[in-house]
Amino acid sequence: MNVIRFIGLLFLFFGILACCVLAVLLAFILARFWPLLIAVLLACLVFEIIARQAGIEVPVESA
């Protein structure tokens, strides 16, 4: 039973690690190629406008 738990936790660790690496790479790519950053910001803005018109409220939590 401990082996299965260890393997599960190992997969969880590698999943979190891969997610963090992807976030850092995305931030690097967006900083390096600024037109892509503008495109992502415009896409977020368009999504927010469409969501508001459809009556969908996207909750934003601040720490």
Phi, psi and omega per residue, in radians:
M1 nan -0.657 3.131
N2 -1.163 -0.541 3.138
V3 -1.176 -0.724 3.119
I4 -1.129 -0.727 3.115
R5 -1.115 -0.724 3.124
F6 -1.090 -0.772 3.140
I7 -1.126 -0.702 3.095
G8 -1.094 -0.779 3.121
L9 -1.175 -0.571 3.087
L10 -1.140 -0.765 3.074
F11 -1.087 -0.705 3.107
L12 -1.095 -0.763 3.126
F13 -1.079 -0.823 -3.132
F14 -1.173 -0.555 3.070
G15 -1.144 -0.784 3.109
I16 -1.140 -0.720 3.110
L17 -1.079 -0.767 3.124
A18 -1.129 -0.653 3.116
C19 -1.137 -0.734 3.119
C20 -1.147 -0.701 3.107
V21 -1.115 -0.732 3.111
L22 -1.109 -0.685 3.126
A23 -1.128 -0.725 3.124
V24 -1.165 -0.749 3.117
L25 -1.122 -0.684 3.107
L26 -1.126 -0.738 3.107
A27 -1.113 -0.691 3.108
F28 -1.133 -0.774 -3.134
I29 -1.134 -0.726 -3.136
L30 -1.186 -0.563 3.099
A31 -1.317 -0.575 -3.102
R32 -1.337 -0.728 -3.121
F33 -1.963 1.520 -3.020
W34 -1.129 -0.464 3.056
P35 -1.105 -0.542 3.082
L36 -1.177 -0.628 3.081
L37 -1.098 -0.746 3.112
I38 -1.102 -0.721 3.129
A39 -1.104 -0.721 3.126
V40 -1.163 -0.729 3.112
L41 -1.127 -0.721 3.084
L42 -1.115 -0.689 3.109
A43 -1.104 -0.705 3.096
C44 -1.137 -0.700 3.118
L45 -1.128 -0.784 3.122
V46 -1.109 -0.712 3.099
F47 -1.062 -0.747 -3.140
E48 -1.117 -0.728 3.140
I49 -1.127 -0.792 3.140
I50 -1.143 -0.684 3.132
A51 -1.139 -0.691 3.115
R52 -1.159 -0.707 3.127
Q53 -1.161 -0.548 3.126
A54 -1.435 -0.161 3.129
G55 1.485 0.278 3.128
I56 -1.613 2.143 3.141
E57 -1.736 2.142 3.121
V58 -1.674 1.991 -3.096
P59 -1.244 2.376 3.098
V60 -2.083 2.074 -3.135
E61 -1.827 2.279 3.085
S62 -1.915 2.559 -3.087
A63 -1.396 nan nan
